[in-house]
């Protein structure tokens, strides 16, 4: 085995065990086969938009963004939750009624803080977690001296929706994936039918030398949890692409799913595909 081949195999082991994010486009006229991406389970969208805490309060028509149940957000960025609510006249000594919403790892906010009775609408701004992935947005009723004292109660209540925290651009030591679009849409989340084809467009840059292996073969893989995955690049040396376009197949069951990217150093696209069953979320699809 040559020195480069030996070095490549050692790097491949490291990457296969822990590094995700890059695969390369095959030579012109050669496409790697899309295979079924593996995942443990779908992230099911919470079924409720209303909830009662009798006899104190209720919320109705809870939504994220402009009437959606799911939304894609960059790490640590704000998003809006909207709700109609009713709070009864029942008061407690030294405390108020609070309707509080939040997401673990992010921030919460009170849609209502008072003694009631009250019936109105609220738009509250929440901050997404910094951890990429899918997170439930929860709400709760509590009775506390003020809103600040109530914020920690949100995770104890029901989930009303999901936020997908994406990474775009995604940078690692020897590459970048950026400017990702789904079906020519830059919102980082689209709704699709079960089993639909999803067109993905992205830019990428790869420089394996910056990671210490300039003569290694590199691959860039994209996939959708419980949908398909594909190897879009396989090559040696520094490379970049603008508006690289390919398509993946959506899962067949309703839910919110990450579109992920994964980088590998291995011998070919087939090997990279076999090692890549997940990666960094760069966007999301909601299967209706």
N, C-alpha and C positions, 0 to 999 in steps of 0.2 A: 504493500500500500504506500503511495507517495506521501510526502510530508504534507502537501496541501490536502490530500484526501483524508489523512489522519486528523489534521487540524479541523477540517470541516466536520468530521464525524463527532469530535468532542464538542464543537460549538452546537451541532444539531441536537445533541443530548441535552445541553443546557437550555436551548430555546424550546425544545419540545416539552420540557418539564415545567418551564415557567414563563418564558417570554412570549407575548402575543403581539401581533400587529402588522406583519408585512409579508406580502407575497408578490411575485412579479408577473407581468403579462407575458404569455407565451409568444413565440416568434410569429410574425404575420402568417395568417392562414392556418394556425394551429391553436385550437381551443382546448382547454382542459375540461374534462367532463364535470358537470354539476352533480353532486351527490347529496343524499339526504343529510341535512345537518342534525346533530343529536342534541337533545336537551332533556332536562328532567321533567318539566311540566310547563304548561301554559300559565301565563300570569293573567288570571281571569279578572275582568273588569268588575268592580263591585256592582251588585244589582240594584242598589238603592240610591235614590236622590232625595228621599224624605225620611225623617225619623222623629219619634215622639219621646219626650221625657215627662210623662204625665205625673202630677198635674202642672208641672212647672213651665214647659216650653216645647216647641217643635220647630223643625226647619223643613222647608220644601224647596224643590227645584234647585238643589245644589249642583253647581257646574263649575268647570275650570275653563278659563279663557272665555271665549265667546260661545257659551252653551255646550261645551264638549265635556265628556267624561274623562278624557285623557288629554295630556298636553306634553310636548317635548320642551325641555328647558336646559340651557347651558348650566354648568356647575356654579352654584352660588348666586344664580340670577333670580330676579323676581318673577312671579306669575300671579294671576288674579283668580280668586275664588268668589263666586257670587251665590247668594242665597236669599230666599224670602224666609221670614221667621215670625213666630208669635211667642211672647213671654207673658205669663200670667201675672196676676196682682199679688200672689203670695210672696210676702217679704220675710226676710230673716233678720234677726237682731245683729247689727254690726256687719252686715254683708250685703252684697248685690248678687243678682243672677247674671251669669256670664255664658254666652255662647262662643266657644273658642274652637278654632280650626288650626291645624298645623301638620307638619311632616317631620318625622324623626330625622335628625341630622341637619335639618333646616331650621326655619323659624315658624312661630305661630302668631296668631292675631285674634282679637276678640271682634266678632260680628255684632255683639251686643254686650253692654255692661251697665246694668241699672236695676231698678226695683220693679218695673212693670206697673200696669199692663202696657204692652207695646206690640204693634204689628207693623212690620216694615220690610224693607229690602236693604241688603248690605253688599258692598263690593270690598273685599279685604285683600291686601297684598301680602303674600307669603314669599319666603326665600327658599329656593331649592337647596337640597344637600349638595355637597361637593363630590360625593361618591357617585361615579357613573352607575347606571342601572335603573331599575323600576322601583318606585317607592309609593306606598299608599298615602293618600291625603285623608286625614281623619278629623272628626269633629266631636264635640262633647258639650254637655251642659254641666255647670258646677255652680256652687255658691261660695263666694270668697270675698274678702274685703275689697279687692280691686282686680283689674285685668291681669296685672303682672303676677299676682298670686295664683291665677287660674290657668296660665299658659301651659303649665306642665301636665294638665289634665287631658289635652287633646288626644294623645296616643291611646288613652283608655277608651275612646269612643269608637263608633263604627267608621268604616272607610267609605268615602263617597266617590272617590276617583283615584286615578293613578297619574303620576308624572314620570316621564322617562328622562333621565339626566344623560345627555349625550356629550361626547368629546369631539369637537370640531373647531380648530384643527387638533389632530392627535399627533403629538410629537414624541418620539423616543430617541435614543442616543444616535441611531443611524438612519432615521427616516421620518417622514411626515405623510399623513393623509389629511386632506383638507377640501373645503368647498364642496361638500357632498350634497347631492340633490336626489330626491326620489320622484320619479315621473316628472322631471323638470321643475319640481317644487322645492324651494329652499327652506321650508318650515321645519324640516327634520322629523316630521311625522305626517303620514298620510293614512287615509282609510282605504282598505281594499276588500274585495270579495275573497272568500276562501279559495285557495289554490291559484290566485291570480298571478300573472307575471308582473314583476316590479322592475322598472328601468332605473338603474343607478348610475349616476355620473359623478366622478370624483377626480381630484388632482392628487398626485403623489410624487414623492421624491425618496430615493433610496441611495444610501452611501454606505455599503457594508464596511468599507475601510475605516469609517468613523467609529465603528464598533469593534475594530481590531481584526477583521478578516477580509481584506480587500479582494482576495481571490476566491471567496466562497460564493456558491450559488445561493441566491436569495429568492424567496417566493412571497407573494402578497395574496392573501386569501380573504374573501368576503363571504358572509353567510347571513342567514336569518334563522334564529332559533326555531327548530321544528319545521323549517322550510328547507331550501337548498343552499348549497355553498359552491363557490367556484374559485379557481386559481386564476388571477388576472395577470400575473407576471411571474416569469421564471428566467433568471439570467445572472450574469456575473458583472460586477463593476457598478459604477455610479449610473443612475438613470433617473428620468423624471417623465411625467406625463401630465397633460392638461386635458380636461374633459374626456377622460377615459370612460367609456360607456359599456355596460354589460347588463344582464338581467338575472334575477333570481325568482324563485317560486315561493309564494307565501304559504304559510301553514293552512290547514283545512279547518281548524277549530277556532271559534271566536276568542279574542284576547288581544293583549298588547305584547308585542315581540320586539326585541332589539335586532337591529341590523348591525353586525359586528365586523371588525377588521382584525386580522391576525397576521403577524410577520413570522416567517420561519427561515432558518438556514438549514437546508437539507439537500438531497440529491436531485429532486424533481418535483413537479406539481402533484403527482399522485401521492408521494410521501407526505408532502405538506398538507394535502387535503385530509389524509388519514390522521394526522396529528392535530388538526384544527377543528375542534367542535365547539368553539366559543372564542370570544376575544373582547376587544374594547368596543362598547356601544358607541356608534357614530350616528345613529338615527333610529327611528322606531316606526313600525307599522301597526295599525289597529285592524284586525280582521273582524269584519262585521258578521 
